[in-house]
Amino acid sequence: MRVIGSDEYALITGGCGFVGTNLAHRLLSEGQRVCVFDNLSRAGVQRNLDWLREQHGDRLIVKLADTRDAAAVRDAVRRASHVYHFAAQVAVTTSLDDPISDFEINARSAINVLEAIRHSIQKPPLFFTSTNKVYGGLEDVRLREDDRRYTPRTERIAQHGISEERRLDFHSPYGCSKGSADQYVRDYARSYGLRTVVFRMSCIYGPHQFGTEDQGWVAHFVIRALNREPITIYGDGKQVRDILFVEDLVDAFLRANEHLDVCSGQAFNIGGGPANTISLLELLKLLRRFEGREPKLESSDWRTGDQKYYVSDTRHFQELTGWSPSVRVQDGIRRLREWLLDAGVPALVQQATEQPQRKPATSLVAKAIPRATDVPVATAPASE
């Protein structure tokens, strides 16, 4: 029996994470019902959930569950009008320490979501967040080097970035698990006719991001600078990324949904593009200007799979949808810094580092999959 429209919701796995919180807030603000599906395993997500409850009340549905629990996923998908699959293990370093859990969380959970949609009555469209790591280390991209950044020698790449035509080259267990999920999502569109869109994302930043050394490096740098704590630079600091403010990413999801007829079955490189690039050293210079002092620095060796240069060529998605980033780097980092200060995040992060009994921000979800729980808004706990 088809679920009636009033019972439908947009389902966001990992919905209390950084990207999920921002998307949920936008959809809820537009009057949609949203179900956030999360196991609350990462630092900061309980705070995001509390904020969403305060802002939106009973339009927010909360399902405390793990995407490795196939039955819980099936139950959540049953009423979904759209599915945004963001739940993931997000750190290359963690995947190297525990590749089996990384696979279960990233690859197997994606299959659970896909199978739930395939066997559902409504077969809602799926929007999946992949990663630029599916392109590997990009060692063959010839670069020139100056005192602050790397720049491609090939004019086409320097002007436009890395396109979707680039061959896949999964590097690190994280790259393999996310890349496998990426390809499964695309193939379920081919093999089973599901409506799917894959975003191979570059660096996303903005409010509600509790950045760590292993994931969310822009927010991590800002938090460390605010706390006057050392920032570790791996490699030479000249690595270049295009960075995308999270509000622009949310716009991209909505555009993809509006143009689903032409976007379905495709994978798109999504990031700030050539107009929004920054190296690690350039971010440090910007933070020096914001803080009025030199950030404290430490140095270490290059890390596995670290690309010296990655910038997204977003032209294909722009041509299909008309989307383009609107927030420039300096303004976006200023807005992130202001949010962190208003939310008291630097002090909270510093306090967490002084309490070793608490789970670190990079911890994986518990090995044992917890039982799913639907949490009524009125009776849900108010704090961590």
Secondary structure, DSSP 8 states (H G I E B T S, - for coil): ----GGG-EEEEETTTSHHHHHHHHHHHHTT--EEEEE---STTHHHHHHHHHHHHGGGEEEEE--TT-HHHHHHHHTTEEEEEE------HHHHHH-HHHHHIIIIIHHHHHHHHHHTSSS---EEEEEEGGGGTT-TTS-EEE-SS-EEESSHHHHHH-B-TTS-----HHHHHHHHHHHHHHHHHHHHH---EEEEEE-EEE-TT----SSS-HHHHHHHHHHTT--EEEETTS--EEEEEEHHHHHHHHHHHHHTHHHHTTEEEEES--GGGEEEHHHHHHHHHHHHTS---EEEE---TT--SEE-B--HHHHHHH-------HHHHHHHHHHHHHHHTHHHHHHHHHT-TTS--TT----SS----EEE-GGGS-S--
